[in-house]
Amino acid sequence: MAPMLAVEVVYALPDRSWRVAVQLPAGATVADALALADLGAQVPGLDVDPARLAVFGRSATLQTTLHDGDRVEILRPLLADPKQARRERARSAGKP
């Protein structure tokens, strides 16, 4: 019998999060985990963008091979450019 991987798929909003634990065969990919977790059925309006996926905070693709204990993260789009937000904070901190 092929070894199985225990993987978690997560998606979070500011006020709520979803976590789905799935069991996958060795060699499974992020795409396999997303399909099995089927978060789209639980999260209203969820549109998974393949460019916004991570495994433990590291950028991942649909073809990324998973390991036992991995956490697949569906990332939300950024609301502001981090560099621009930092500039704005620095500018406003210098004003009395």
N, CA, C and O atoms as a CHARMM CRD file, in Angstrom:
* protein
*
  384
    1    1 MET  N      0.84400  -1.18600   0.00000 PROA 1      0.00000
    2    1 MET  CA     0.00000   0.00000   0.00000 PROA 1      0.00000
    3    1 MET  C      0.88800   1.24800   0.00000 PROA 1      0.00000
    4    1 MET  O      1.83900   1.33900   0.77600 PROA 1      0.00000
    5    2 ALA  N      0.57400   2.19700  -0.86500 PROA 2      0.00000
    6    2 ALA  CA     1.36500   3.42600  -0.97900 PROA 2      0.00000
    7    2 ALA  C      1.16900   4.29700   0.25500 PROA 2      0.00000
    8    2 ALA  O      0.06500   4.37300   0.79400 PROA 2      0.00000
    9    3 PRO  N      2.24100   4.95700   0.70600 PROA 3      0.00000
   10    3 PRO  CA     2.10500   5.82900   1.87600 PROA 3      0.00000
   11    3 PRO  C      1.17100   7.00400   1.57100 PROA 3      0.00000
   12    3 PRO  O      1.11000   7.49900   0.44500 PROA 3      0.00000
   13    4 MET  N      0.45900   7.42500   2.58900 PROA 4      0.00000
   14    4 MET  CA    -0.47600   8.54000   2.44800 PROA 4      0.00000
   15    4 MET  C      0.11800   9.78000   3.12100 PROA 4      0.00000
   16    4 MET  O      0.87300   9.68500   4.08800 PROA 4      0.00000
   17    5 LEU  N     -0.24600  10.93700   2.58100 PROA 5      0.00000
   18    5 LEU  CA     0.19000  12.21700   3.12700 PROA 5      0.00000
   19    5 LEU  C     -0.97900  12.88500   3.83700 PROA 5      0.00000
   20    5 LEU  O     -2.09800  12.89400   3.32400 PROA 5      0.00000
   21    6 ALA  N     -0.72600  13.43800   5.00200 PROA 6      0.00000
   22    6 ALA  CA    -1.72400  14.25100   5.69600 PROA 6      0.00000
   23    6 ALA  C     -1.39900  15.70300   5.37300 PROA 6      0.00000
   24    6 ALA  O     -0.32900  16.20100   5.72000 PROA 6      0.00000
   25    7 VAL  N     -2.33300  16.37800   4.70400 PROA 7      0.00000
   26    7 VAL  CA    -2.13200  17.75100   4.24600 PROA 7      0.00000
   27    7 VAL  C     -3.32000  18.59300   4.68800 PROA 7      0.00000
   28    7 VAL  O     -4.44500  18.10000   4.77200 PROA 7      0.00000
   29    8 GLU  N     -3.06600  19.85800   4.96700 PROA 8      0.00000
   30    8 GLU  CA    -4.14100  20.77900   5.34600 PROA 8      0.00000
   31    8 GLU  C     -4.23800  21.86900   4.28400 PROA 8      0.00000
   32    8 GLU  O     -3.22100  22.39300   3.83000 PROA 8      0.00000
   33    9 VAL  N     -5.46300  22.20800   3.89100 PROA 9      0.00000
   34    9 VAL  CA    -5.70800  23.29500   2.94700 PROA 9      0.00000
   35    9 VAL  C     -6.41900  24.39500   3.73100 PROA 9      0.00000
   36    9 VAL  O     -7.42600  24.14100   4.39200 PROA 9      0.00000
   37   10 VAL  N     -5.88900  25.62400   3.65400 PROA 10     0.00000
   38   10 VAL  CA    -6.45000  26.72100   4.44400 PROA 10     0.00000
   39   10 VAL  C     -6.72800  27.94600   3.58100 PROA 10     0.00000
   40   10 VAL  O     -6.06600  28.20400   2.57700 PROA 10     0.00000
   41   11 TYR  N     -7.74400  28.68900   4.02400 PROA 11     0.00000
   42   11 TYR  CA    -8.07800  29.98500   3.42700 PROA 11     0.00000
   43   11 TYR  C     -8.58400  30.86400   4.55400 PROA 11     0.00000
   44   11 TYR  O     -9.38400  30.42200   5.37900 PROA 11     0.00000
   45   12 ALA  N     -8.12300  32.10800   4.59300 PROA 12     0.00000
   46   12 ALA  CA    -8.51600  32.98400   5.69000 PROA 12     0.00000
   47   12 ALA  C     -8.94900  34.34800   5.18700 PROA 12     0.00000
   48   12 ALA  O     -8.35800  34.91600   4.26800 PROA 12     0.00000
   49   13 LEU  N     -9.99300  34.85300   5.81500 PROA 13     0.00000
   50   13 LEU  CA   -10.44700  36.22700   5.63900 PROA 13     0.00000
   51   13 LEU  C    -10.13400  36.94900   6.94800 PROA 13     0.00000
   52   13 LEU  O     -9.77600  36.29200   7.92600 PROA 13     0.00000
   53   14 PRO  N    -10.25600  38.26600   7.00200 PROA 14     0.00000
   54   14 PRO  CA    -9.95100  38.95900   8.25000 PROA 14     0.00000
   55   14 PRO  C    -10.77400  38.46600   9.45000 PROA 14     0.00000
   56   14 PRO  O    -10.29600  38.49900  10.58400 PROA 14     0.00000
   57   15 ASP  N    -11.99500  38.01600   9.20600 PROA 15     0.00000
   58   15 ASP  CA   -12.86600  37.64100  10.32400 PROA 15     0.00000
   59   15 ASP  C    -13.21400  36.15800  10.40000 PROA 15     0.00000
   60   15 ASP  O    -13.94700  35.74200  11.29700 PROA 15     0.00000
   61   16 ARG  N    -12.69800  35.35600   9.47200 PROA 16     0.00000
   62   16 ARG  CA   -13.04400  33.93300   9.46400 PROA 16     0.00000
   63   16 ARG  C    -11.99800  33.14500   8.69300 PROA 16     0.00000
   64   16 ARG  O    -11.35500  33.67300   7.78600 PROA 16     0.00000
   65   17 SER  N    -11.83000  31.88200   9.05700 PROA 17     0.00000
   66   17 SER  CA   -10.89600  31.02700   8.31700 PROA 17     0.00000
   67   17 SER  C    -11.51100  29.65100   8.12100 PROA 17     0.00000
   68   17 SER  O    -12.40700  29.23900   8.85900 PROA 17     0.00000
   69   18 TRP  N    -11.01200  28.95000   7.11300 PROA 18     0.00000
   70   18 TRP  CA   -11.44600  27.59000   6.80000 PROA 18     0.00000
   71   18 TRP  C    -10.20900  26.72000   6.74300 PROA 18     0.00000
   72   18 TRP  O     -9.18000  27.11500   6.19600 PROA 18     0.00000
   73   19 ARG  N    -10.31800  25.52000   7.31900 PROA 19     0.00000
   74   19 ARG  CA    -9.23400  24.53900   7.31200 PROA 19     0.00000
   75   19 ARG  C     -9.83800  23.18500   6.96400 PROA 19     0.00000
   76   19 ARG  O    -10.81400  22.74900   7.57400 PROA 19     0.00000
   77   20 VAL  N     -9.24600  22.53700   5.98500 PROA 20     0.00000
   78   20 VAL  CA    -9.70900  21.21100   5.59300 PROA 20     0.00000
   79   20 VAL  C     -8.50700  20.26700   5.57100 PROA 20     0.00000
   80   20 VAL  O     -7.53500  20.49700   4.85200 PROA 20     0.00000
   81   21 ALA  N     -8.58700  19.22200   6.35600 PROA 21     0.00000
   82   21 ALA  CA    -7.53400  18.20600   6.36600 PROA 21     0.00000
   83   21 ALA  C     -7.88200  17.15400   5.32100 PROA 21     0.00000
   84   21 ALA  O     -9.01800  16.68400   5.24700 PROA 21     0.00000
   85   22 VAL  N     -6.88700  16.79200   4.51500 PROA 22     0.00000
   86   22 VAL  CA    -7.09700  15.77800   3.48300 PROA 22     0.00000
   87   22 VAL  C     -5.97800  14.74800   3.54600 PROA 22     0.00000
   88   22 VAL  O     -4.87300  15.04000   4.00300 PROA 22     0.00000
   89   23 GLN  N     -6.27800  13.54500   3.08200 PROA 23     0.00000
   90   23 GLN  CA    -5.30600  12.46000   2.96500 PROA 23     0.00000
   91   23 GLN  C     -5.07600  12.22300   1.47400 PROA 23     0.00000
   92   23 GLN  O     -6.02300  12.00400   0.72000 PROA 23     0.00000
   93   24 LEU  N     -3.82800  12.26700   1.06300 PROA 24     0.00000
   94   24 LEU  CA    -3.47800  12.11700  -0.34800 PROA 24     0.00000
   95   24 LEU  C     -2.37700  11.07200  -0.51000 PROA 24     0.00000
   96   24 LEU  O     -1.58700  10.85100   0.40800 PROA 24     0.00000
   97   25 PRO  N     -2.32700  10.43600  -1.66900 PROA 25     0.00000
   98   25 PRO  CA    -1.23300   9.48000  -1.90900 PROA 25     0.00000
   99   25 PRO  C      0.09100  10.21400  -2.10100 PROA 25     0.00000
  100   25 PRO  O      0.11100  11.37800  -2.50200 PROA 25     0.00000
  101   26 ALA  N      1.18400   9.53500  -1.81600 PROA 26     0.00000
  102   26 ALA  CA     2.51300  10.11100  -2.03000 PROA 26     0.00000
  103   26 ALA  C      2.62500  10.57300  -3.47600 PROA 26     0.00000
  104   26 ALA  O      2.12300   9.91500  -4.38700 PROA 26     0.00000
  105   27 GLY  N      3.28800  11.71200  -3.68100 PROA 27     0.00000
  106   27 GLY  CA     3.44300  12.26900  -5.01900 PROA 27     0.00000
  107   27 GLY  C      2.32700  13.22200  -5.40400 PROA 27     0.00000
  108   27 GLY  O      2.32600  13.74900  -6.51600 PROA 27     0.00000
  109   28 ALA  N      1.37900  13.45300  -4.50800 PROA 28     0.00000
  110   28 ALA  CA     0.25900  14.34800  -4.80200 PROA 28     0.00000
  111   28 ALA  C      0.75100  15.78800  -4.91700 PROA 28     0.00000
  112   28 ALA  O      1.79700  16.15100  -4.37900 PROA 28     0.00000
  113   29 THR  N     -0.02800  16.59500  -5.63100 PROA 29     0.00000
  114   29 THR  CA     0.33200  17.98800  -5.87100 PROA 29     0.00000
  115   29 THR  C     -0.65000  18.93100  -5.17700 PROA 29     0.00000
  116   29 THR  O     -1.66100  18.50500  -4.61800 PROA 29     0.00000
  117   30 VAL  N     -0.32600  20.20900  -5.22700 PROA 30     0.00000
  118   30 VAL  CA    -1.21800  21.24100  -4.69100 PROA 30     0.00000
  119   30 VAL  C     -2.58000  21.14900  -5.37400 PROA 30     0.00000
  120   30 VAL  O     -3.61100  21.28100  -4.71400 PROA 30     0.00000
  121   31 ALA  N     -2.59500  20.92600  -6.67500 PROA 31     0.00000
  122   31 ALA  CA    -3.86400  20.80400  -7.40600 PROA 31     0.00000
  123   31 ALA  C     -4.70400  19.65700  -6.85600 PROA 31     0.00000
  124   31 ALA  O     -5.92100  19.79000  -6.72400 PROA 31     0.00000
  125   32 ASP  N     -4.06900  18.53100  -6.53500 PROA 32     0.00000
  126   32 ASP  CA    -4.78100  17.38300  -5.97200 PROA 32     0.00000
  127   32 ASP  C     -5.40600  17.74800  -4.62700 PROA 32     0.00000
  128   32 ASP  O     -6.55800  17.40800  -4.35800 PROA 32     0.00000
  129   33 ALA  N     -4.64200  18.43900  -3.78900 PROA 33     0.00000
  130   33 ALA  CA    -5.14000  18.82700  -2.46500 PROA 33     0.00000
  131   33 ALA  C     -6.30900  19.79000  -2.58100 PROA 33     0.00000
  132   33 ALA  O     -7.29400  19.66000  -1.85400 PROA 33     0.00000
  133   34 LEU  N     -6.21100  20.76000  -3.49100 PROA 34     0.00000
  134   34 LEU  CA    -7.29900  21.72600  -3.67500 PROA 34     0.00000
  135   34 LEU  C     -8.56900  21.03500  -4.16400 PROA 34     0.00000
  136   34 LEU  O     -9.67000  21.34000  -3.70600 PROA 34     0.00000
  137   35 ALA  N     -8.40500  20.11200  -5.08800 PROA 35     0.00000
  138   35 ALA  CA    -9.57300  19.39900  -5.62400 PROA 35     0.00000
  139   35 ALA  C    -10.25100  18.57600  -4.53400 PROA 35     0.00000
  140   35 ALA  O    -11.47900  18.57000  -4.44000 PROA 35     0.00000
  141   36 LEU  N     -9.47900  17.89100  -3.72000 PROA 36     0.00000
  142   36 LEU  CA   -10.04700  17.05400  -2.67500 PROA 36     0.00000
  143   36 LEU  C    -10.67300  17.88400  -1.54900 PROA 36     0.00000
  144   36 LEU  O    -11.71700  17.51300  -1.01200 PROA 36     0.00000
  145   37 ALA  N    -10.04400  18.99400  -1.19600 PROA 37     0.00000
  146   37 ALA  CA   -10.56300  19.85300  -0.12100 PROA 37     0.00000
  147   37 ALA  C    -11.86400  20.52600  -0.53000 PROA 37     0.00000
  148   37 ALA  O    -12.74100  20.73100   0.31000 PROA 37     0.00000
  149   38 ASP  N    -12.00300  20.87300  -1.80100 PROA 38     0.00000
  150   38 ASP  CA   -13.21400  21.50000  -2.34700 PROA 38     0.00000
  151   38 ASP  C    -13.70400  22.67400  -1.48900 PROA 38     0.00000
  152   38 ASP  O    -14.87700  22.73500  -1.12200 PROA 38     0.00000
  153   39 LEU  N    -12.79900  23.59600  -1.17700 PROA 39     0.00000
  154   39 LEU  CA   -13.17200  24.76800  -0.38500 PROA 39     0.00000
  155   39 LEU  C    -14.16900  25.67000  -1.10700 PROA 39     0.00000
  156   39 LEU  O    -14.90300  26.42200  -0.46600 PROA 39     0.00000
  157   40 GLY  N    -14.19700  25.60000  -2.42500 PROA 40     0.00000
  158   40 GLY  CA   -15.14800  26.40400  -3.18700 PROA 40     0.00000
  159   40 GLY  C    -16.58700  26.12000  -2.80300 PROA 40     0.00000
  160   40 GLY  O    -17.44200  26.99900  -2.91700 PROA 40     0.00000
  161   41 ALA  N    -16.87000  24.90000  -2.34600 PROA 41     0.00000
  162   41 ALA  CA   -18.22800  24.54500  -1.92100 PROA 41     0.00000
  163   41 ALA  C    -18.55500  25.11900  -0.54100 PROA 41     0.00000
  164   41 ALA  O    -19.72700  25.26900  -0.19800 PROA 41     0.00000
  165   42 GLN  N    -17.53700  25.43800   0.24700 PROA 42     0.00000
  166   42 GLN  CA   -17.74400  25.93600   1.60400 PROA 42     0.00000
  167   42 GLN  C    -17.61400  27.44900   1.72800 PROA 42     0.00000
  168   42 GLN  O    -18.22300  28.05700   2.60800 PROA 42     0.00000
  169   43 VAL  N    -16.81800  28.05900   0.84500 PROA 43     0.00000
  170   43 VAL  CA   -16.52300  29.48800   0.94300 PROA 43     0.00000
  171   43 VAL  C    -17.23900  30.22300  -0.18300 PROA 43     0.00000
  172   43 VAL  O    -16.88800  30.05800  -1.35100 PROA 43     0.00000
  173   44 PRO  N    -18.23600  31.02900   0.15400 PROA 44     0.00000
  174   44 PRO  CA   -18.97300  31.75500  -0.88000 PROA 44     0.00000
  175   44 PRO  C    -18.05700  32.68500  -1.68200 PROA 44     0.00000
  176   44 PRO  O    -17.31700  33.48400  -1.10800 PROA 44     0.00000
  177   45 GLY  N    -18.11400  32.57200  -2.99600 PROA 45     0.00000
  178   45 GLY  CA   -17.36400  33.46300  -3.87700 PROA 45     0.00000
  179   45 GLY  C    -15.87300  33.20100  -3.97200 PROA 45     0.00000
  180   45 GLY  O    -15.14700  34.01400  -4.54300 PROA 45     0.00000
  181   46 LEU  N    -15.39600  32.09100  -3.43100 PROA 46     0.00000
  182   46 LEU  CA   -13.96000  31.80300  -3.48800 PROA 46     0.00000
  183   46 LEU  C    -13.55800  31.49000  -4.92600 PROA 46     0.00000
  184   46 LEU  O    -14.13200  30.61600  -5.57500 PROA 46     0.00000
  185   47 ASP  N    -12.56400  32.22100  -5.40100 PROA 47     0.00000
  186   47 ASP  CA   -12.00400  31.99200  -6.73100 PROA 47     0.00000
  187   47 ASP  C    -10.51200  31.77100  -6.53400 PROA 47     0.00000
  188   47 ASP  O     -9.77300  32.72200  -6.27600 PROA 47     0.00000
  189   48 VAL  N    -10.06300  30.53100  -6.65200 PROA 48     0.00000
  190   48 VAL  CA    -8.65700  30.20400  -6.40900 PROA 48     0.00000
  191   48 VAL  C     -7.82700  30.63400  -7.61300 PROA 48     0.00000
  192   48 VAL  O     -8.00500  30.13600  -8.72400 PROA 48     0.00000
  193   49 ASP  N     -6.92100  31.56800  -7.36400 PROA 49     0.00000
  194   49 ASP  CA    -6.00500  32.05300  -8.39900 PROA 49     0.00000
  195   49 ASP  C     -4.71500  31.23900  -8.28000 PROA 49     0.00000
  196   49 ASP  O     -4.05200  31.30000  -7.24500 PROA 49     0.00000
  197   50 PRO  N     -4.34700  30.48300  -9.30800 PROA 50     0.00000
  198   50 PRO  CA    -3.12900  29.66600  -9.24000 PROA 50     0.00000
  199   50 PRO  C     -1.86000  30.47300  -8.92700 PROA 50     0.00000
  200   50 PRO  O     -0.86700  29.90700  -8.46800 PROA 50     0.00000
  201   51 ALA  N     -1.88700  31.77700  -9.16900 PROA 51     0.00000
  202   51 ALA  CA    -0.72700  32.62100  -8.87300 PROA 51     0.00000
  203   51 ALA  C     -0.67500  33.00900  -7.39700 PROA 51     0.00000
  204   51 ALA  O      0.30600  33.60100  -6.94700 PROA 51     0.00000
  205   52 ARG  N     -1.71900  32.68200  -6.64500 PROA 52     0.00000
  206   52 ARG  CA    -1.77500  33.05400  -5.22600 PROA 52     0.00000
  207   52 ARG  C     -1.90000  31.82000  -4.34200 PROA 52     0.00000
  208   52 ARG  O     -2.85600  31.67800  -3.58000 PROA 52     0.00000
  209   53 LEU  N     -0.93300  30.94500  -4.45700 PROA 53     0.00000
  210   53 LEU  CA    -0.89700  29.73200  -3.64700 PROA 53     0.00000
  211   53 LEU  C      0.44500  29.65000  -2.93600 PROA 53     0.00000
  212   53 LEU  O      1.46400  30.12000  -3.44300 PROA 53     0.00000
  213   54 ALA  N      0.42700  29.04900  -1.75900 PROA 54     0.00000
  214   54 ALA  CA     1.66800  28.88100  -1.00300 PROA 54     0.00000
  215   54 ALA  C      1.60700  27.58400  -0.21600 PROA 54     0.00000
  216   54 ALA  O      0.53100  27.05800   0.06800 PROA 54     0.00000
  217   55 VAL  N      2.77300  27.08500   0.12600 PROA 55     0.00000
  218   55 VAL  CA     2.89600  25.96400   1.04900 PROA 55     0.00000
  219   55 VAL  C      3.76400  26.48300   2.19000 PROA 55     0.00000
  220   55 VAL  O      4.94500  26.77600   2.00500 PROA 55     0.00000
  221   56 PHE  N      3.16700  26.59000   3.36500 PROA 56     0.00000
  222   56 PHE  CA     3.85000  27.16400   4.53600 PROA 56     0.00000
  223   56 PHE  C      4.47400  28.51700   4.20900 PROA 56     0.00000
  224   56 PHE  O      5.61500  28.77800   4.59000 PROA 56     0.00000
  225   57 GLY  N      3.73700  29.38300   3.50700 PROA 57     0.00000
  226   57 GLY  CA     4.20000  30.73400   3.24200 PROA 57     0.00000
  227   57 GLY  C      5.15300  30.88600   2.07500 PROA 57     0.00000
  228   57 GLY  O      5.53600  32.00600   1.73600 PROA 57     0.00000
  229   58 ARG  N      5.54200  29.79300   1.45700 PROA 58     0.00000
  230   58 ARG  CA     6.42500  29.85300   0.29600 PROA 58     0.00000
  231   58 ARG  C      5.59900  29.67300  -0.96800 PROA 58     0.00000
  232   58 ARG  O      4.76200  28.77300  -1.05000 PROA 58     0.00000
  233   59 SER  N      5.83500  30.52000  -1.93800 PROA 59     0.00000
  234   59 SER  CA     5.10000  30.47500  -3.19100 PROA 59     0.00000
  235   59 SER  C      5.07100  29.06300  -3.77200 PROA 59     0.00000
  236   59 SER  O      6.07500  28.35000  -3.75300 PROA 59     0.00000
  237   60 ALA  N      3.90500  28.67100  -4.28700 PROA 60     0.00000
  238   60 ALA  CA     3.73900  27.32900  -4.85200 PROA 60     0.00000
  239   60 ALA  C      2.90500  27.41900  -6.12800 PROA 60     0.00000
  240   60 ALA  O      2.20200  28.40200  -6.36000 PROA 60     0.00000
  241   61 THR  N      2.99800  26.38600  -6.93900 PROA 61     0.00000
  242   61 THR  CA     2.18100  26.28400  -8.14400 PROA 61     0.00000
  243   61 THR  C      1.24600  25.09100  -7.98100 PROA 61     0.00000
  244   61 THR  O      1.35000  24.33400  -7.01700 PROA 61     0.00000
  245   62 LEU  N      0.34500  24.93700  -8.92300 PROA 62     0.00000
  246   62 LEU  CA    -0.55700  23.78300  -8.89000 PROA 62     0.00000
  247   62 LEU  C      0.21200  22.47100  -9.00700 PROA 62     0.00000
  248   62 LEU  O     -0.26700  21.43100  -8.55600 PROA 62     0.00000
  249   63 GLN  N      1.40200  22.51100  -9.61000 PROA 63     0.00000
  250   63 GLN  CA     2.20100  21.30200  -9.81500 PROA 63     0.00000
  251   63 GLN  C      3.17800  21.01100  -8.67500 PROA 63     0.00000
  252   63 GLN  O      3.89600  20.01200  -8.72200 PROA 63     0.00000
  253   64 THR  N      3.21500  21.86700  -7.65400 PROA 64     0.00000
  254   64 THR  CA     4.13200  21.65500  -6.52800 PROA 64     0.00000
  255   64 THR  C      3.79700  20.33700  -5.83000 PROA 64     0.00000
  256   64 THR  O      2.64800  20.09300  -5.46200 PROA 64     0.00000
  257   65 THR  N      4.80500  19.49800  -5.65400 PROA 65     0.00000
  258   65 THR  CA     4.62800  18.21100  -4.98200 PROA 65     0.00000
  259   65 THR  C      4.57300  18.44000  -3.47100 PROA 65     0.00000
  260   65 THR  O      5.36200  19.20200  -2.91400 PROA 65     0.00000
  261   66 LEU  N      3.63900  17.77400  -2.83100 PROA 66     0.00000
  262   66 LEU  CA     3.43300  17.94200  -1.39700 PROA 66     0.00000
  263   66 LEU  C      4.15500  16.87300  -0.58400 PROA 66     0.00000
  264   66 LEU  O      4.49000  15.79800  -1.08200 PROA 66     0.00000
  265   67 HSD  N      4.38100  17.20900   0.69200 PROA 67     0.00000
  266   67 HSD  CA     5.00100  16.29700   1.64500 PROA 67     0.00000
  267   67 HSD  C      4.06400  16.14000   2.83700 PROA 67     0.00000
  268   67 HSD  O      3.19500  16.97800   3.07600 PROA 67     0.00000
  269   68 ASP  N      4.25500  15.07200   3.56700 PROA 68     0.00000
  270   68 ASP  CA     3.41900  14.82700   4.73500 PROA 68     0.00000
  271   68 ASP  C      3.49900  16.00800   5.70600 PROA 68     0.00000
  272   68 ASP  O      4.58800  16.46900   6.04800 PROA 68     0.00000
  273   69 GLY  N      2.33900  16.48800   6.14200 PROA 69     0.00000
  274   69 GLY  CA     2.26800  17.58900   7.09800 PROA 69     0.00000
  275   69 GLY  C      2.23400  18.97100   6.47500 PROA 69     0.00000
  276   69 GLY  O      2.16200  19.95700   7.20700 PROA 69     0.00000
  277   70 ASP  N      2.28300  19.08700   5.14400 PROA 70     0.00000
  278   70 ASP  CA     2.26000  20.39500   4.49400 PROA 70     0.00000
  279   70 ASP  C      0.93100  21.11100   4.71500 PROA 70     0.00000
  280   70 ASP  O     -0.10800  20.48800   4.93500 PROA 70     0.00000
  281   71 ARG  N      1.00000  22.44700   4.65100 PROA 71     0.00000
  282   71 ARG  CA    -0.19900  23.28200   4.71800 PROA 71     0.00000
  283   71 ARG  C     -0.26700  24.08600   3.42200 PROA 71     0.00000
  284   71 ARG  O      0.59200  24.92800   3.16000 PROA 71     0.00000
  285   72 VAL  N     -1.29300  23.82300   2.61500 PROA 72     0.00000
  286   72 VAL  CA    -1.51300  24.55400   1.37600 PROA 72     0.00000
  287   72 VAL  C     -2.34000  25.78800   1.72000 PROA 72     0.00000
  288   72 VAL  O     -3.41300  25.67300   2.31100 PROA 72     0.00000
  289   73 GLU  N     -1.84200  26.97000   1.35100 PROA 73     0.00000
  290   73 GLU  CA    -2.51100  28.22700   1.67200 PROA 73     0.00000
  291   73 GLU  C     -3.03700  28.88100   0.40000 PROA 73     0.00000
  292   73 GLU  O     -2.30100  29.06200  -0.57100 PROA 73     0.00000
  293   74 ILE  N     -4.31200  29.23000   0.41900 PROA 74     0.00000
  294   74 ILE  CA    -4.91100  30.00200  -0.67000 PROA 74     0.00000
  295   74 ILE  C     -4.81800  31.45500  -0.22800 PROA 74     0.00000
  296   74 ILE  O     -5.44000  31.85300   0.75700 PROA 74     0.00000
  297   75 LEU  N     -4.04400  32.24100  -0.95400 PROA 75     0.00000
  298   75 LEU  CA    -3.76800  33.61300  -0.55500 PROA 75     0.00000
  299   75 LEU  C     -4.77800  34.58900  -1.16700 PROA 75     0.00000
  300   75 LEU  O     -5.27200  34.38700  -2.27600 PROA 75     0.00000
  301   76 ARG  N     -5.06500  35.64300  -0.41800 PROA 76     0.00000
  302   76 ARG  CA    -5.94100  36.70500  -0.91300 PROA 76     0.00000
  303   76 ARG  C     -5.09500  37.74700  -1.63700 PROA 76     0.00000
  304   76 ARG  O     -3.89700  37.86200  -1.38000 PROA 76     0.00000
  305   77 PRO  N     -5.71100  38.50500  -2.53900 PROA 77     0.00000
  306   77 PRO  CA    -4.95000  39.57000  -3.20200 PROA 77     0.00000
  307   77 PRO  C     -4.59100  40.66600  -2.19900 PROA 77     0.00000
  308   77 PRO  O     -5.32200  40.89800  -1.23600 PROA 77     0.00000
  309   78 LEU  N     -3.47100  41.33200  -2.42700 PROA 78     0.00000
  310   78 LEU  CA    -3.07400  42.43900  -1.58100 PROA 78     0.00000
  311   78 LEU  C     -3.99700  43.63100  -1.83800 PROA 78     0.00000
  312   78 LEU  O     -4.33900  43.92800  -2.98200 PROA 78     0.00000
  313   79 LEU  N     -4.38900  44.30300  -0.77000 PROA 79     0.00000
  314   79 LEU  CA    -5.24400  45.47500  -0.91000 PROA 79     0.00000
  315   79 LEU  C     -4.42800  46.72800  -1.20500 PROA 79     0.00000
  316   79 LEU  O     -4.95000  47.69200  -1.76400 PROA 79     0.00000
  317   80 ALA  N     -3.15500  46.71800  -0.83400 PROA 80     0.00000
  318   80 ALA  CA    -2.27700  47.85900  -1.08300 PROA 80     0.00000
  319   80 ALA  C     -0.88000  47.33800  -1.39500 PROA 80     0.00000
  320   80 ALA  O     -0.48600  46.26500  -0.93600 PROA 80     0.00000
  321   81 ASP  N     -0.14900  48.10200  -2.17000 PROA 81     0.00000
  322   81 ASP  CA     1.22800  47.77200  -2.47800 PROA 81     0.00000
  323   81 ASP  C      2.05200  47.96500  -1.19900 PROA 81     0.00000
  324   81 ASP  O      2.07400  49.07100  -0.66100 PROA 81     0.00000
  325   82 PRO  N      2.72600  46.93300  -0.70000 PROA 82     0.00000
  326   82 PRO  CA     3.47300  47.05700   0.55900 PROA 82     0.00000
  327   82 PRO  C      4.51900  48.17100   0.54900 PROA 82     0.00000
  328   82 PRO  O      4.70000  48.85900   1.55400 PROA 82     0.00000
  329   83 LYS  N      5.20200  48.35100  -0.56700 PROA 83     0.00000
  330   83 LYS  CA     6.21600  49.41300  -0.63400 PROA 83     0.00000
  331   83 LYS  C      5.57200  50.79100  -0.54600 PROA 83     0.00000
  332   83 LYS  O      6.08300  51.67700   0.14000 PROA 83     0.00000
  333   84 GLN  N      4.45800  50.97100  -1.23700 PROA 84     0.00000
  334   84 GLN  CA     3.76200  52.26000  -1.19800 PROA 84     0.00000
  335   84 GLN  C      3.20500  52.51600   0.20200 PROA 84     0.00000
  336   84 GLN  O      3.27900  53.64300   0.69200 PROA 84     0.00000
  337   85 ALA  N      2.65600  51.50900   0.84600 PROA 85     0.00000
  338   85 ALA  CA     2.12000  51.66900   2.19800 PROA 85     0.00000
  339   85 ALA  C      3.23700  52.06000   3.16600 PROA 85     0.00000
  340   85 ALA  O      3.02400  52.89800   4.04200 PROA 85     0.00000
  341   86 ARG  N      4.41300  51.46900   3.02100 PROA 86     0.00000
  342   86 ARG  CA     5.56400  51.81300   3.87700 PROA 86     0.00000
  343   86 ARG  C      5.96500  53.26500   3.66000 PROA 86     0.00000
  344   86 ARG  O      6.26100  53.97200   4.62300 PROA 86     0.00000
  345   87 ARG  N      5.98100  53.72200   2.40700 PROA 87     0.00000
  346   87 ARG  CA     6.31900  55.12200   2.11500 PROA 87     0.00000
  347   87 ARG  C      5.31600  56.07500   2.77700 PROA 87     0.00000
  348   87 ARG  O      5.68700  57.09200   3.36300 PROA 87     0.00000
  349   88 GLU  N      4.03000  55.71000   2.66300 PROA 88     0.00000
  350   88 GLU  CA     2.98000  56.55100   3.27400 PROA 88     0.00000
  351   88 GLU  C      3.14500  56.63600   4.78900 PROA 88     0.00000
  352   88 GLU  O      2.99800  57.71100   5.37000 PROA 88     0.00000
  353   89 ARG  N      3.44700  55.52300   5.42200 PROA 89     0.00000
  354   89 ARG  CA     3.64200  55.52000   6.88600 PROA 89     0.00000
  355   89 ARG  C      4.85400  56.37500   7.25800 PROA 89     0.00000
  356   89 ARG  O      4.80700  57.13200   8.22600 PROA 89     0.00000
  357   90 ALA  N      5.92800  56.25400   6.49600 PROA 90     0.00000
  358   90 ALA  CA     7.12300  57.02900   6.78000 PROA 90     0.00000
  359   90 ALA  C      6.85900  58.51600   6.59700 PROA 90     0.00000
  360   90 ALA  O      7.32900  59.33600   7.38600 PROA 90     0.00000
  361   91 ARG  N      6.11800  58.85800   5.57300 PROA 91     0.00000
  362   91 ARG  CA     5.77800  60.25500   5.30900 PROA 91     0.00000
  363   91 ARG  C      4.93000  60.82900   6.44500 PROA 91     0.00000
  364   91 ARG  O      5.18900  61.93400   6.92200 PROA 91     0.00000
  365   92 SER  N      3.91900  60.07600   6.87500 PROA 92     0.00000
  366   92 SER  CA     3.02700  60.59200   7.92300 PROA 92     0.00000
  367   92 SER  C      3.70400  60.59100   9.29000 PROA 92     0.00000
  368   92 SER  O      3.33200  61.39100  10.14800 PROA 92     0.00000
  369   93 ALA  N      4.68200  59.72400   9.51800 PROA 93     0.00000
  370   93 ALA  CA     5.39900  59.69600  10.80100 PROA 93     0.00000
  371   93 ALA  C      6.29300  60.92100  10.96300 PROA 93     0.00000
  372   93 ALA  O      6.57300  61.33600  12.08800 PROA 93     0.00000
  373   94 GLY  N      6.73900  61.49700   9.86700 PROA 94     0.00000
  374   94 GLY  CA     7.61200  62.66100   9.92200 PROA 94     0.00000
  375   94 GLY  C      6.86400  63.96500  10.13400 PROA 94     0.00000
  376   94 GLY  O      7.48600  64.99600  10.39000 PROA 94     0.00000
  377   95 LYS  N      5.53700  63.94000  10.03000 PROA 95     0.00000
  378   95 LYS  CA     4.72600  65.14600  10.20900 PROA 95     0.00000
  379   95 LYS  C      4.24200  65.24800  11.65500 PROA 95     0.00000
  380   95 LYS  O      3.84700  64.24200  12.24600 PROA 95     0.00000
  381   96 PRO  N      4.27000  66.46400  12.23600 PROA 96     0.00000
  382   96 PRO  CA     3.81300  66.61800  13.62400 PROA 96     0.00000
  383   96 PRO  C      2.32300  66.49100  13.77900 PROA 96     0.00000
  384   96 PRO  O      1.80700  66.59900  14.89100 PROA 96     0.00000
